[in-house]
Amino acid sequence: MQVSQRLPELYFKNLTKKKKQIMEKKENNRKLRVCVATCNRADYSKLAPIMFGIKMEPEFFELDVVVLGSHLIDDYGNTYRMIEQDDFDINTRLHTIVRGEDEAAMVESVGLALVKLPDVLNRLKPDIMIVHGDRFDALALATSAALMNIRILHIEGGEVSGTIDDSIRHAITKLAHYHVCCTRSAEQHLISMCEDHDRILLAGCPSYDKLLSAKNKDYMSIIRMWLGVYQTSFGLLVAFVRKFGCLLEYSDKIMNVESSDDVKSKDYIVALQHPVTTDIKHSIKMFELTLDALISFNKRTLVLFPNIDAGSKEMVRVMRKKGIEHHPNFRAVKHVPFDQFIQLVAHAGCMIGNSSCGVREVGAFGTPVINLGTRQIGRETGENVLHVRDADTQDKILQALHLQFGKQYPCSKIYGDGNAVPRILKFLKSIDLQEPLQKKFCFPPVKDNISQDIDHILETLSALAVDLGGTNLRVAIVSMKGEIVKKYTQFNPKTYEERINLILQMCVEAAAEAVKLNCRILGVGISTGGRVNPREGIVLRSTKLIQEWNSVDLRTPLSDTLHLPVWVDNDGNCAALAERKFGQGKGLENFVTLITGTGIGGGIIHQHELIHGSSFCAAELGHIVVSLDGPDCSCGSHGCIEAYASGMALQREAKKLHDEDQLLVEGMSVPKDEAVGALHLIQAAKLGNAKAQSILRTAGTALGLGVVNILHTMNPSLVILSGVLASHYIHTVKDVIRQQALSSVQDVDVVVSDLVEPALLGAASMVLDYTTRRIY
């Protein structure tokens, strides 16, 4: 009885087990449902080869095509039609573009796409979505898919260009689960961005699969169709007739009006230029200059309309203002099918503009390219590309055309070898849908956290500060609180070799001493006279007080020796940084520091940040001219503040008085072996020497007039006088402000710095500010 009862139970258990096995087998063998979303003519040229590959393997894949963005806009050629002509079924059309072609319209378009995409993705339920590139539409696609737990395969991640596209591309990378990149550098960039190496495929660019097999086709008919004798809309109708074979009864009559002046291979230009969304005004001006140069160059030119980015409408207006659409040498078109575009650029005498196509695809044919502006500045390029990064004159662009037009360069395969699609399909087949959806980031190894170690807690976070003066070379260990823990001083050598060796020696000794003093050195800051490029750590041009110190790279030797980050800046800027972190400028948004020493220098803090200027020459306050017929200055000019109020200027005047026996007064003497200097002049003035007092008053007045100019130009909330002469000038400077300045700035306070070592503290602050995450 018990056996008969167990038989049905075992039967149903086995039946359930078999059904489960069948379901698992079906699940494992089911097709991968792939959604390819295309937004514009450019990304379709990269996605189409993959779509054809997917379509050719129906036993492995189901393809859903979603079309959105500028594909569906008439002004941009209604390019969705080429997808239909390629015999793809468009599953969904989404109108996502908000017209306006400005920054706000781009943001609104992303928002509109985010509103519409969830319904589509819920209906299609793809296993994976393929997203290409770096357009704002693609960001909306990737965001929607990621939030709806759909796996994302990103094409062309890891590349670097030069605009907002970089930020969008890298944002999509962080959302994507799988990556197909085109170059070895792009692969390394993805790895550096902590993406899982196992989910990165170095395949090459899919468009190269078509490019590298395209050049041998009949191309002259395509060139004639777009650039030959058909210069009017009537001529374009003829081209249509030839291509599609309709209206044959009229075709022969039309052919009789053809001109014998036909375009030849390598004797025309293809121009494709887009707006740069981070600098729209400049990119429009550059497009205008490009068109002027092309008109002057006088070659047949095919001009493609720009993409839909902010600024494109203004660029089209520029084209129409210059009559490009009616000019006999030009054909302006909204779109050229990719197969035909390949032939056009392959046989062009030159391509000009700022499209990624110019620096990527065109290299496969060795066609000369002129890349204008910064839109593609970070791209890897072949030798066929001539960069005109600062395309600010028509003549510069025209010269580039003369250099490039008609040349033939070696073909480049930087971006692919023609076998990308087979690799991508194999990669898709390898995706395991049973793997966890949550992506993992491969962060570099981090040292064990020792923050609870008592020695680490008691360690003083510090910087090595270097001050290169005209006489002395000083190195100090400076704590986070601005305390000078230890200072080392040597005479500054006269030659470069001796000086750089002494700097390295003193820094190595100080770093070793820091360990004994329980100071953790975070980096090295260097204050030096002259003009400095702080971005590169290079002294561009020194003052006359420091010899053999022009075009000197300070960062590299110190960083290589000490294995620490190194910052370099002008001594005046360092004084301002010292005041910002440790002195009377702390917490102030805008203030100016003036150094009164051997020379006159300064630094400007505006909106909490140091101002360097376009050529790193800001805050040369000592060379503000206060008199057109004043004394000679070391800069070569006349009447500068420095020519009146610097230590060198006071020394000059003191020597004159001394030579005329008018310096010394009762109670004052100068030893024979001691040179007369500024301090003797100040001492004489204190003891009642009227001429010395007059010289100091004139110097203070010159400095005061300079401060008035600063108040009227910068309108700071505070002026800080720093250096050994500051206390001697402060009262005269305030008197001049009261007499000469506008009433609106007379209340601005002028104070004497209370910092003893502004140069060293400023050099240290460059390091310490960075460690506390200040922007510098």
GUKE-428994 format. One line per 10 residues: number of its first residue (from 1); their letters; for each residue y, x, z of C-alpha. Coordinates in nm, 3 decimals. Layout:
GUKE-428994
NUM	a	Y:X:Z; ...
***
This chain:
GUKE-428994
1	mqvsqrlpel	0.000:0.000:0.000; 0.234:0.283:0.089; 0.153:0.466:-0.239; 0.225:0.157:-0.448; 0.560:0.117:-0.277; 0.661:0.481:-0.345; 0.581:0.470:-0.720; 0.883:0.255:-0.823; 1.109:0.466:-0.599; 0.991:0.791:-0.764
11	yfknltkkkk	1.024:0.635:-1.109; 1.385:0.532:-1.057; 1.468:0.870:-0.897; 1.326:1.055:-1.200; 1.505:0.818:-1.439; 1.837:0.879:-1.262; 1.777:1.256:-1.275; 1.705:1.244:-1.652; 2.017:1.036:-1.715; 2.226:1.288:-1.520
21	qimekkennr	2.079:1.578:-1.718; 2.153:1.399:-2.048; 2.512:1.330:-1.937; 2.561:1.693:-1.833; 2.421:1.812:-2.165; 2.656:1.579:-2.354; 2.944:1.697:-2.137; 2.861:2.061:-2.206; 2.820:2.002:-2.580; 3.119:1.776:-2.631
31	klrvcvatcn	3.398:1.875:-2.865; 3.709:2.041:-2.729; 3.998:1.803:-2.773; 4.299:2.009:-2.880; 4.654:1.876:-2.901; 4.890:2.077:-3.119; 5.255:1.986:-3.070; 5.506:2.109:-3.329; 5.884:2.083:-3.291; 6.041:2.247:-3.598
41	radysklapi	5.982:2.421:-3.930; 5.958:2.765:-3.766; 5.685:2.690:-3.515; 5.483:2.491:-3.771; 5.452:2.806:-3.986; 5.273:2.971:-3.689; 5.073:2.666:-3.579; 4.958:2.547:-3.924; 4.701:2.828:-3.975; 4.548:2.744:-3.635
51	mfgikmepef	4.547:2.372:-3.721; 4.367:2.443:-4.050; 4.113:2.655:-3.861; 4.051:2.379:-3.605; 4.017:2.120:-3.881; 3.757:2.336:-4.058; 3.526:2.324:-3.754; 3.493:1.953:-3.667; 3.165:2.018:-3.486; 3.357:2.209:-3.216
61	feldvvvlgs	3.703:2.056:-3.208; 3.899:1.730:-3.222; 4.257:1.777:-3.336; 4.551:1.561:-3.232; 4.890:1.640:-3.387; 5.213:1.549:-3.208; 5.539:1.587:-3.400; 5.879:1.588:-3.230; 6.216:1.764:-3.232; 6.402:1.851:-3.552
71	hliddygnty	6.097:1.773:-3.771; 6.209:1.410:-3.768; 6.579:1.459:-3.851; 6.708:1.419:-4.205; 6.982:1.681:-4.157; 6.709:1.938:-4.097; 6.496:1.838:-4.393; 6.256:1.577:-4.245; 6.005:1.861:-4.225; 5.731:1.638:-4.083
81	rmieqddfdi	5.658:1.561:-4.451; 5.516:1.910:-4.507; 5.267:1.839:-4.224; 5.160:1.523:-4.409; 5.142:1.718:-4.738; 4.906:1.962:-4.565; 4.680:1.658:-4.507; 4.709:1.645:-4.130; 4.704:1.307:-3.958; 5.010:1.287:-3.734
91	ntrlhtivrg	4.889:1.113:-3.423; 5.232:1.065:-3.263; 5.594:1.097:-3.374; 5.845:1.137:-3.093; 6.219:1.122:-3.157; 6.342:1.356:-2.885; 6.662:1.509:-3.021; 6.995:1.394:-2.878; 7.250:1.473:-3.148; 7.556:1.676:-3.066
101	edeaamvesv	7.431:2.030:-3.127; 7.590:2.158:-2.807; 7.457:2.282:-2.473; 7.459:1.936:-2.315; 7.269:1.788:-2.610; 6.996:2.053:-2.570; 6.955:1.963:-2.202; 6.950:1.590:-2.281; 6.689:1.650:-2.553; 6.463:1.825:-2.302
111	glalvklpdv	6.508:1.531:-2.065; 6.432:1.276:-2.336; 6.114:1.461:-2.431; 6.006:1.471:-2.066; 6.053:1.093:-2.046; 5.848:1.019:-2.361; 5.566:1.275:-2.340; 5.372:1.139:-2.037; 5.271:0.819:-2.222; 5.150:1.022:-2.521
121	lnrlkpdimi	4.949:1.266:-2.309; 4.799:0.984:-2.103; 4.681:0.819:-2.424; 4.549:1.133:-2.596; 4.399:1.296:-2.285; 4.363:1.640:-2.450; 4.156:1.917:-2.294; 4.412:2.173:-2.401; 4.759:2.172:-2.551; 4.876:2.448:-2.785
131	vhgdrfdala	5.245:2.532:-2.745; 5.432:2.788:-2.949; 5.719:3.018:-2.873; 6.045:2.977:-2.693; 6.232:2.664:-2.803; 6.373:2.412:-2.558; 6.138:2.146:-2.700; 5.841:2.372:-2.620; 5.959:2.401:-2.259; 5.949:2.021:-2.228
141	latsaalmni	5.595:2.019:-2.374; 5.469:2.287:-2.137; 5.633:2.125:-1.834; 5.479:1.785:-1.913; 5.132:1.927:-1.974; 5.136:2.143:-1.660; 5.243:1.855:-1.437; 4.974:1.631:-1.591; 4.699:1.889:-1.529; 4.643:1.969:-1.897
151	rilhieggev	4.552:2.326:-1.984; 4.812:2.507:-2.195; 4.754:2.776:-2.459; 5.083:2.955:-2.529; 5.132:3.135:-2.862; 5.363:3.441:-2.882; 5.426:3.490:-2.511; 5.531:3.826:-2.368; 5.779:3.905:-2.646; 6.141:4.003:-2.587
161	sgtiddsirh	6.434:3.894:-2.803; 6.784:3.879:-2.660; 6.907:3.526:-2.579; 6.821:3.225:-2.361; 6.497:3.214:-2.562; 6.369:3.498:-2.341; 6.407:3.287:-2.029; 6.242:2.985:-2.190; 5.955:3.193:-2.332; 5.882:3.354:-1.994
171	aitklahyhv	5.909:3.017:-1.817; 5.644:2.874:-2.052; 5.429:3.182:-1.981; 5.428:3.099:-1.611; 5.324:2.740:-1.687; 5.053:2.834:-1.940; 4.687:2.890:-1.852; 4.596:3.095:-2.160; 4.800:3.330:-2.376; 4.777:3.445:-2.738
181	cctrsaeqhl	5.008:3.740:-2.801; 5.091:3.931:-3.116; 5.154:4.291:-3.013; 5.026:4.543:-2.761; 5.369:4.554:-2.594; 5.368:4.175:-2.553; 5.024:4.199:-2.393; 5.152:4.460:-2.146; 5.454:4.243:-2.066; 5.223:3.950:-1.983
191	ismcedhdri	5.015:4.171:-1.756; 5.335:4.295:-1.589; 5.427:3.929:-1.534; 5.107:3.897:-1.324; 4.912:3.694:-1.581; 4.531:3.721:-1.569; 4.420:3.981:-1.826; 4.100:3.782:-1.891; 4.311:3.490:-2.015; 4.521:3.696:-2.256
201	llagcpsydk	4.415:3.736:-2.619; 4.576:4.001:-2.838; 4.523:3.824:-3.171; 4.828:3.900:-3.384; 5.062:3.643:-3.534; 4.881:3.347:-3.699; 5.135:3.334:-3.983; 5.023:3.683:-4.088; 4.686:3.533:-4.191; 4.875:3.360:-4.470
211	llsaknkdym	5.136:3.630:-4.531; 4.898:3.913:-4.605; 4.714:3.714:-4.871; 5.019:3.557:-5.034; 5.210:3.821:-5.229; 4.993:3.830:-5.541; 5.052:3.465:-5.627; 5.279:3.356:-5.913; 5.616:3.397:-5.756; 5.866:3.387:-6.044
221	siirmwlgvy	5.843:3.011:-6.082; 5.926:2.972:-5.712; 6.221:3.211:-5.739; 6.352:3.024:-6.046; 6.309:2.690:-5.873; 6.523:2.788:-5.574; 6.755:3.050:-5.718; 6.737:3.044:-6.097; 6.948:2.844:-6.336; 6.926:2.528:-6.126
231	qtsfgllvaf	7.250:2.572:-5.939; 7.345:2.205:-5.909; 7.175:1.902:-5.765; 7.093:1.813:-6.126; 6.919:2.149:-6.158; 6.723:2.078:-5.840; 6.601:1.756:-6.002; 6.471:1.969:-6.288; 6.284:2.185:-6.040; 6.135:1.871:-5.888
241	vrkfgclley	6.027:1.753:-6.234; 5.862:2.084:-6.310; 5.682:2.093:-5.978; 5.548:1.739:-5.973; 5.527:1.660:-6.346; 5.710:1.325:-6.338; 5.989:1.197:-6.567; 5.839:1.407:-6.848; 6.030:1.224:-7.119; 6.356:1.364:-6.975
251	sdkimnvess	6.227:1.709:-6.887; 6.256:1.869:-7.232; 6.616:1.751:-7.277; 6.710:1.896:-6.939; 6.547:2.228:-7.021; 6.779:2.271:-7.321; 7.082:2.317:-7.096; 6.937:2.623:-6.915; 7.138:2.943:-6.910; 6.995:3.276:-7.010
261	ddvkskdyiv	7.138:3.431:-6.693; 6.824:3.406:-6.480; 6.759:3.566:-6.139; 6.514:3.855:-6.114; 6.282:3.978:-5.843; 6.457:4.212:-5.594; 6.796:4.097:-5.724; 6.881:3.821:-5.475; 6.938:3.775:-5.101; 6.788:3.534:-4.848
271	alqhpvttdi	7.025:3.449:-4.560; 6.911:3.275:-4.242; 7.137:3.278:-3.938; 7.118:3.069:-3.620; 7.369:3.014:-3.339; 7.336:3.223:-3.022; 7.347:2.966:-2.744; 7.475:3.213:-2.484; 7.778:3.306:-2.701; 7.839:3.026:-2.949
281	khsikmfelt	8.197:3.116:-3.048; 8.105:3.473:-3.134; 7.797:3.370:-3.333; 8.005:3.126:-3.542; 8.262:3.398:-3.609; 7.981:3.637:-3.706; 7.838:3.376:-3.947; 8.181:3.338:-4.107; 8.204:3.716:-4.154; 7.852:3.720:-4.299
291	ldalisfnkr	7.940:3.459:-4.561; 8.258:3.649:-4.651; 8.055:3.968:-4.695; 7.795:3.789:-4.910; 8.067:3.640:-5.131; 8.217:3.987:-5.178; 7.874:4.140:-5.246; 7.839:3.904:-5.541; 7.461:3.858:-5.557; 7.261:3.538:-5.597
301	tlvlfpnida	7.193:3.418:-5.242; 6.972:3.151:-5.088; 7.127:3.028:-4.762; 6.911:2.824:-4.526; 7.075:2.584:-4.283; 7.061:2.697:-3.916; 6.828:2.548:-3.657; 6.927:2.266:-3.423; 7.052:2.483:-3.134; 7.395:2.433:-2.981
311	gskemvrvmr	7.654:2.556:-3.231; 7.463:2.469:-3.550; 7.702:2.189:-3.645; 7.997:2.431:-3.635; 7.804:2.678:-3.851; 7.741:2.411:-4.114; 8.114:2.331:-4.108; 8.185:2.698:-4.178; 7.950:2.684:-4.480; 8.124:2.378:-4.619
321	kkgiehhpnf	8.471:2.514:-4.547; 8.388:2.818:-4.760; 8.238:2.601:-5.035; 7.895:2.766:-5.016; 7.712:2.455:-5.139; 7.916:2.457:-5.462; 7.954:2.831:-5.513; 7.781:2.950:-5.835; 7.614:3.243:-5.655; 7.476:3.039:-5.366
331	ravkhvpfdq	7.209:2.779:-5.301; 7.230:2.617:-4.955; 6.913:2.433:-4.850; 6.792:2.262:-4.535; 6.431:2.365:-4.571; 6.194:2.565:-4.791; 5.816:2.507:-4.754; 5.660:2.808:-4.582; 5.431:2.900:-4.874; 5.735:2.923:-5.100
341	fiqlvahagc	5.953:3.088:-4.836; 5.697:3.368:-4.812; 5.729:3.438:-5.183; 6.109:3.427:-5.168; 6.141:3.684:-4.886; 5.858:3.900:-5.024; 6.047:3.954:-5.352; 6.407:3.946:-5.221; 6.637:4.243:-5.253; 6.732:4.187:-4.890
351	mignsscgvr	6.717:3.935:-4.606; 7.016:3.900:-4.373; 7.076:3.703:-4.054; 6.934:3.682:-3.703; 6.611:3.487:-3.748; 6.293:3.615:-3.584; 6.132:3.576:-3.926; 6.342:3.868:-4.047; 6.219:4.112:-3.785; 5.862:3.977:-3.769
361	evgafgtpvi	5.715:3.826:-4.087; 5.931:4.001:-4.348; 5.807:4.341:-4.234; 5.468:4.255:-4.386; 5.626:4.297:-4.732; 5.857:4.593:-4.666; 6.158:4.383:-4.770; 6.488:4.527:-4.639; 6.631:4.326:-4.349; 6.978:4.328:-4.191
371	nlgtrqigre	6.953:4.194:-3.836; 7.293:4.075:-3.711; 7.400:4.049:-3.348; 7.191:4.038:-3.033; 6.963:3.737:-3.090; 6.662:3.959:-3.175; 6.777:4.274:-2.998; 6.456:4.322:-2.796; 6.205:4.260:-3.077; 5.969:4.526:-3.205
381	tgenvlhvrd	6.061:4.600:-3.567; 5.945:4.806:-3.863; 6.160:5.066:-4.035; 6.273:4.800:-4.286; 6.513:4.649:-4.029; 6.873:4.774:-4.002; 7.044:4.644:-3.687; 7.412:4.555:-3.690; 7.439:4.459:-3.325; 7.818:4.446:-3.315
391	adtqdkilqa	7.878:4.257:-3.642; 8.249:4.211:-3.575; 8.395:4.294:-3.918; 8.323:4.188:-4.274; 8.333:4.553:-4.383; 8.057:4.651:-4.141; 7.826:4.379:-4.277; 7.920:4.468:-4.635; 7.833:4.833:-4.572; 7.494:4.725:-4.437
401	lhlqfgkqyp	7.431:4.522:-4.755; 7.509:4.826:-4.971; 7.273:5.038:-4.761; 6.980:4.795:-4.762; 6.991:4.590:-5.082; 6.715:4.671:-5.331; 6.526:4.920:-5.116; 6.150:4.903:-5.067; 6.004:5.003:-4.729; 5.642:5.057:-4.623
411	cskiygdgna	5.469:4.734:-4.525; 5.444:4.686:-4.149; 5.160:4.525:-3.956; 5.316:4.538:-3.609; 5.264:4.165:-3.564; 4.922:4.113:-3.716; 4.638:4.220:-3.944; 4.556:3.883:-4.102; 4.268:3.790:-3.869; 4.447:3.605:-3.589
421	vprilkflks	4.303:3.256:-3.646; 3.929:3.353:-3.619; 4.009:3.530:-3.293; 4.202:3.229:-3.158; 3.921:2.984:-3.248; 3.666:3.207:-3.077; 3.895:3.224:-2.774; 3.924:2.844:-2.765; 3.546:2.806:-2.778; 3.513:3.040:-2.480
431	idlqeplqkk	3.733:2.824:-2.254; 3.527:2.683:-1.966; 3.661:2.339:-1.874; 3.463:2.357:-1.550; 3.680:2.641:-1.426; 3.944:2.542:-1.169; 4.262:2.424:-1.336; 4.490:2.601:-1.088; 4.590:2.931:-1.249; 4.577:3.255:-1.054
441	fcfppvkdni	4.836:3.528:-1.073; 4.727:3.890:-1.067; 4.987:4.046:-0.840; 4.985:4.425:-0.810; 4.828:4.562:-0.494; 5.058:4.567:-0.193; 5.033:4.821:0.086; 4.907:4.697:0.420; 5.174:4.527:0.622; 5.272:4.766:0.900
451	sqdidhilet	5.569:4.569:1.025; 5.406:4.532:1.369; 5.365:4.907:1.413; 5.601:5.024:1.688; 5.710:5.335:1.494; 5.804:5.115:1.197; 5.996:4.873:1.417; 6.192:5.156:1.579; 6.258:5.330:1.245; 6.625:5.325:1.140
461	lsalavdlgg	6.676:5.194:0.786; 6.912:5.446:0.626; 7.058:5.586:0.305; 7.126:5.936:0.182; 7.496:5.953:0.090; 7.638:6.230:-0.130; 8.012:6.296:-0.168; 8.114:6.532:-0.449; 8.470:6.640:-0.376; 8.689:6.895:-0.547
471	tnlrvaivsm	8.632:7.145:-0.263; 8.328:7.040:-0.063; 7.986:6.892:-0.129; 7.867:6.669:0.155; 7.539:6.491:0.221; 7.488:6.247:0.509; 7.218:6.025:0.654; 7.388:5.686:0.706; 7.233:5.398:0.899; 7.244:5.030:0.808
481	kgeivkkytq	7.526:4.983:1.061; 7.741:5.253:0.901; 7.669:5.521:1.159; 7.659:5.876:1.019; 7.341:6.004:1.181; 7.375:6.356:1.044; 7.610:6.530:0.798; 7.570:6.847:0.592; 7.863:7.028:0.424; 7.875:7.312:0.169
491	fnpktyeeri	8.141:7.444:-0.069; 8.115:7.273:-0.408; 7.998:7.538:-0.661; 8.199:7.594:-0.979; 7.912:7.572:-1.232; 7.684:7.285:-1.326; 7.357:7.470:-1.260; 7.460:7.585:-0.913; 7.600:7.245:-0.825; 7.297:7.037:-0.930
501	nlilqmcvea	7.058:7.280:-0.759; 7.260:7.265:-0.438; 7.267:6.883:-0.446; 6.888:6.872:-0.486; 6.837:7.130:-0.211; 7.066:6.952:0.036; 6.910:6.611:-0.038; 6.555:6.742:0.005; 6.650:6.902:0.337; 6.826:6.587:0.456
511	aaeavklncr	6.529:6.367:0.356; 6.294:6.594:0.551; 6.528:6.589:0.851; 6.544:6.208:0.830; 6.173:6.186:0.911; 6.228:6.385:1.231; 6.523:6.161:1.318; 6.302:5.852:1.263; 6.522:5.736:0.973; 6.361:5.560:0.678
521	ilgvgistgg	6.556:5.658:0.364; 6.585:5.362:0.124; 6.766:5.542:-0.158; 7.043:5.781:-0.255; 7.407:5.690:-0.323; 7.645:5.938:-0.487; 8.025:5.928:-0.482; 8.197:6.156:-0.734; 8.537:6.195:-0.894; 8.597:6.091:-1.255
531	rvnpregivl	8.471:5.813:-1.480; 8.113:5.704:-1.408; 7.863:5.475:-1.581; 7.691:5.324:-1.274; 7.431:5.142:-1.485; 7.290:5.470:-1.618; 7.386:5.695:-1.328; 7.591:5.924:-1.554; 7.923:6.100:-1.488; 8.100:6.040:-1.819
541	rstkliqewn	8.413:6.246:-1.756; 8.509:6.427:-1.440; 8.845:6.511:-1.288; 8.992:6.856:-1.341; 8.902:6.940:-0.979; 8.528:6.943:-1.058; 8.442:7.176:-1.345; 8.142:7.147:-1.583; 8.082:6.786:-1.479; 8.111:6.577:-1.798
551	svdlrtplsd	7.821:6.370:-1.941; 7.602:6.459:-1.643; 7.293:6.249:-1.564; 7.273:6.250:-1.184; 7.017:5.973:-1.142; 6.721:6.129:-1.323; 6.688:6.468:-1.146; 6.745:6.320:-0.801; 6.510:6.027:-0.857; 6.241:6.256:-1.000
561	tlhlpvwvdn	6.270:6.499:-0.710; 6.299:6.255:-0.418; 6.104:5.960:-0.569; 6.380:5.729:-0.452; 6.619:5.493:-0.633; 6.959:5.650:-0.701; 7.304:5.491:-0.741; 7.614:5.671:-0.870; 7.978:5.559:-0.876; 8.337:5.676:-0.879
571	dgncaalaer	8.483:5.780:-0.539; 8.754:5.513:-0.557; 8.496:5.241:-0.615; 8.288:5.379:-0.330; 8.587:5.354:-0.096; 8.621:4.985:-0.188; 8.248:4.930:-0.128; 8.279:5.099:0.211; 8.561:4.862:0.308; 8.358:4.564:0.186
581	kfgqgkglen	8.056:4.649:0.398; 8.197:4.832:0.701; 8.577:4.808:0.697; 8.868:4.568:0.683; 8.750:4.412:0.355; 8.435:4.272:0.516; 8.399:3.902:0.429; 8.704:3.898:0.199; 8.662:3.761:-0.152; 8.943:3.964:-0.316
591	fvtlitgtgi	9.101:4.290:-0.204; 9.214:4.627:-0.340; 9.163:4.973:-0.191; 9.398:5.265:-0.273; 9.290:5.620:-0.188; 9.567:5.868:-0.114; 9.425:6.218:-0.117; 9.424:6.516:-0.350; 9.458:6.255:-0.624; 9.521:5.881:-0.616
601	gggiihqhel	9.231:5.646:-0.685; 9.110:5.303:-0.592; 8.866:5.017:-0.622; 8.897:4.643:-0.684; 8.678:4.378:-0.522; 8.704:4.043:-0.701; 8.498:3.741:-0.594; 8.303:3.970:-0.358; 8.199:4.204:-0.641; 8.321:4.543:-0.756
611	ihgssfcaae	8.507:4.550:-1.089; 8.399:4.833:-1.321; 8.565:4.727:-1.648; 8.432:4.728:-2.002; 8.436:5.110:-2.027; 8.395:5.183:-1.653; 8.765:5.265:-1.626; 8.884:4.982:-1.400; 9.090:5.062:-1.087; 9.239:5.389:-1.216
621	lghivvsldg	9.527:5.287:-0.994; 9.667:5.638:-0.963; 9.766:5.624:-1.329; 9.984:5.316:-1.308; 10.316:5.434:-1.456; 10.614:5.370:-1.227; 10.874:5.579:-1.415; 10.903:5.656:-1.786; 11.071:5.992:-1.725; 10.883:6.096:-1.413
631	pdcscgshgc	10.699:6.425:-1.350; 10.395:6.532:-1.550; 10.061:6.389:-1.441; 9.716:6.553:-1.462; 9.610:6.274:-1.701; 9.860:6.398:-1.963; 10.111:6.119:-1.910; 10.440:6.109:-1.713; 10.556:5.914:-1.413; 10.217:5.802:-1.279
641	ieayasgmal	10.177:5.721:-0.909; 9.955:6.029:-0.880; 10.237:6.250:-1.014; 10.452:6.140:-0.718; 10.228:6.051:-0.424; 9.907:6.257:-0.446; 9.834:6.560:-0.232; 9.873:6.778:-0.542; 10.218:6.630:-0.612; 10.334:6.687:-0.255
651	qreakklhde	10.198:7.044:-0.266; 10.397:7.104:-0.585; 10.718:6.985:-0.420; 10.645:7.181:-0.101; 10.606:7.504:-0.300; 10.938:7.442:-0.474; 11.116:7.402:-0.139; 10.938:7.700:0.007; 11.031:7.919:-0.292; 11.394:7.813:-0.241
661	dqllvegmsv	11.369:7.880:0.137; 11.441:7.513:0.206; 11.103:7.407:0.353; 11.084:7.569:0.695; 11.292:7.438:0.983; 11.318:7.540:1.344; 10.984:7.532:1.524; 10.785:7.571:1.201; 10.617:7.869:1.032; 10.367:7.936:0.754
671	pkdeavgalh	10.135:8.240:0.788; 10.149:8.479:0.489; 9.779:8.430:0.404; 9.809:8.048:0.410; 9.898:7.850:0.095; 10.181:7.601:0.126; 10.052:7.243:0.098; 10.125:6.875:0.155; 10.074:6.898:0.532; 10.356:7.153:0.559
681	liqaaklgna	10.586:6.912:0.375; 10.492:6.631:0.614; 10.544:6.858:0.917; 10.887:6.960:0.787; 10.984:6.595:0.738; 10.880:6.512:1.097; 11.093:6.801:1.223; 11.399:6.662:1.046; 11.401:6.840:0.707; 11.612:6.600:0.500
691	kaqsilrtag	11.483:6.722:0.164; 11.120:6.691:0.277; 11.197:6.342:0.406; 11.350:6.249:0.069; 11.041:6.374:-0.121; 10.809:6.171:0.104; 11.032:5.864:0.066; 11.022:5.899:-0.314; 10.644:5.940:-0.306; 10.605:5.634:-0.082
701	talglgvvni	10.838:5.435:-0.308; 10.631:5.526:-0.616; 10.316:5.418:-0.433; 10.491:5.098:-0.322; 10.591:5.013:-0.679; 10.229:5.063:-0.782; 10.116:4.825:-0.508; 10.371:4.568:-0.627; 10.222:4.591:-0.977; 9.874:4.542:-0.828
711	lhtmnpslvi	9.992:4.237:-0.631; 10.144:4.083:-0.942; 9.835:4.159:-1.155; 9.540:4.099:-0.922; 9.694:3.884:-0.646; 9.449:4.014:-0.382; 9.441:3.884:-0.027; 9.459:4.237:0.118; 9.557:4.590:0.014; 9.392:4.876:0.207
721	lsgvlashyi	9.546:5.225:0.197; 9.282:5.489:0.256; 9.287:5.869:0.277; 9.475:6.138:0.470; 9.821:6.038:0.343; 9.791:5.661:0.397; 9.955:5.651:0.742; 10.256:5.846:0.611; 10.318:5.596:0.329; 10.244:5.259:0.488
731	htvkdvirqq	10.598:5.173:0.612; 10.770:5.274:0.287; 10.516:5.075:0.085; 10.582:4.762:0.292; 10.960:4.808:0.250; 10.921:4.830:-0.130; 10.708:4.514:-0.133; 10.974:4.325:0.060; 11.243:4.443:-0.184; 11.060:4.430:-0.519
741	alssvqdvdv	10.767:4.184:-0.504; 10.774:3.817:-0.591; 10.808:3.594:-0.288; 10.464:3.445:-0.354; 10.292:3.780:-0.281; 10.517:3.924:-0.010; 10.290:3.786:0.261; 9.990:3.984:0.138; 9.897:4.226:0.414; 9.890:4.602:0.353
751	vvsdlvepal	9.689:4.799:0.608; 9.566:5.153:0.670; 9.189:5.195:0.658; 9.018:5.268:0.988; 8.713:5.426:0.818; 8.679:5.801:0.875; 8.440:5.873:0.586; 8.500:5.609:0.315; 8.337:5.810:0.033; 8.012:5.869:0.225
761	lgaasmvldy	8.001:5.515:0.361; 8.067:5.371:0.015; 7.791:5.581:-0.138; 7.555:5.459:0.135; 7.659:5.097:0.089; 7.535:5.099:-0.274; 7.187:5.165:-0.134; 7.211:4.943:0.172; 7.363:4.648:-0.016; 7.067:4.653:-0.254
771	ttrriy	6.816:4.647:0.030; 6.986:4.336:0.169; 6.969:4.181:-0.179; 7.339:4.192:-0.260; 7.425:4.182:-0.630; 7.563:4.518:-0.736
***
